[in-house]
Amino acid sequence: KAFLSRHGDPYARIGNDYDRIVQIGIGSSGVPETFVIDSQGKIAAQHIGDIREDDVPKLLKALEEAK
């Protein structure tokens, strides 16, 4: 409690999506899931599932293209 009082609570600004309106709107399937967001704030790529070694090149390419 003292730490949060000194440094602030980062979770205080997190919104709740109890009705899953945002989740459905962005096409999210649940966790684990990774999104690559471009410089305009749009979803450039979505990876569903855990990230495995063979996924890394695809995600790095998506990050590069999203600049």
N, C-alpha and C positions, 0 to 999 in steps of 0.2 A: 504494500500500500504506500509506503514511504517512497519507494523508487518511482512508482507511477505518479505520485504527487510532485516529485521533483522533475521528472522527465516527460510527463504526459502519458496518456493512455492511447496508444496507436489504434486500438480497437474501437474507440469511441466514435470514429468516423466511418466505420464500416456499416454499410446498409444491409438490411435484411430483405430477402426475396422469398418470403414465406409462401407466396402463391406461385413461385417459379416463373413469373412473367418475363424477367430478364433472361433467365436461363433458357427458356424456350425461344425467346426472341433472338438470341445469338446462336442458337443451334447447339447448345451445350448438352452433352450426354451425361455428365457427372464426372466424378473423379476416378482415377487420375486423368487429367486432361491438360493440354498445353496449347496456348494460343500465341501466335506471332502477330503483333500489332504493328501496322505501318506508321509512317510519320504523320499521317492524317487521322490516326486514331481508329482506323478500320481494321477488322480482322483480315489478315493476309494469309494465314494458314492455321489449321487446327489439327492437332495430333491427339487422338483418343488412345488412352492406355499409358502404361509406363513407358519411359524412354529407354530404349535399348541401344546397344552399340551401333547397330545397323540403321537406326533412326537418326543418328546425329548428323550425317551428311545432308539428309533431306531438310532437317531443321535449320542447319547452318545456311543452306542455300536459300531457304525461305526468309531467314533473317537478312541475308544480303540483299535479296530482291525487295524487301520491305522498306529499305532505306529511303 
